[in-house]
């Protein structure tokens, strides 16, 4: 089980794995650390340009 690399409140770039909708990297903040699954930690983030939060894997953040 992996430890979380990022902290709550940290500003990061979110780059979705799937680029099917033309979404590129965007600025976001970590809102909550979620439990890790077998592979990698997950986070709840809030992108500055969006009105909603999303759950992402650590590999999508940087």
C-alpha positions in Angstrom: 0.0 0.0 0.0 1.4 3.4 -1.0 1.6 6.6 1.0 0.1 9.8 -0.3 2.7 12.0 -2.0 0.6 15.2 -1.9 -1.1 17.1 1.0 -4.4 18.7 1.6 -4.4 22.3 0.2 -1.5 21.7 -2.1 -1.8 23.3 -5.6 -1.1 21.0 -8.5 -1.6 20.4 -12.2 -4.3 17.8 -13.0 -3.7 15.9 -16.3 -6.5 13.4 -17.0 -5.5 10.0 -18.4 -8.3 10.1 -21.0 -7.9 13.0 -23.4 -11.1 12.0 -25.4 -12.9 15.3 -24.5 -10.0 17.6 -25.4 -9.3 18.3 -21.7 -5.7 19.4 -21.1 -3.8 20.0 -17.8 -5.5 22.3 -15.4 -4.7 23.9 -12.0 -6.3 22.3 -9.0 -6.1 21.9 -5.2 -6.1 18.8 -3.1 -9.3 18.8 -1.0 -9.1 15.4 0.6 -6.9 12.3 0.8 -8.8 9.1 0.0 -7.9 5.6 0.9 -5.5 3.8 -1.4 -6.5 0.9 -3.5 -4.1 -1.9 -4.5 -2.1 0.3 -6.9 -1.9 3.9 -6.0 -3.3 6.6 -3.7 -6.4 8.6 -4.7 -7.4 12.2 -4.0 -10.4 14.4 -4.1 -9.5 17.6 -6.0 -11.1 20.9 -7.0 -10.0 22.5 -10.3 -10.0 26.3 -10.3 -12.0 26.4 -13.6 -14.7 23.9 -12.5 -17.6 24.1 -10.1 -17.3 20.5 -8.9 -14.8 18.2 -7.2 -13.4 15.0 -8.7 -11.6 11.9 -7.6 -8.3 11.2 -9.3 -5.3 8.8 -9.0 -1.9 10.1 -7.9 -0.5 9.5 -11.4 -2.9 12.2 -12.8 -1.4 14.9 -10.6 1.9 16.7 -10.8 
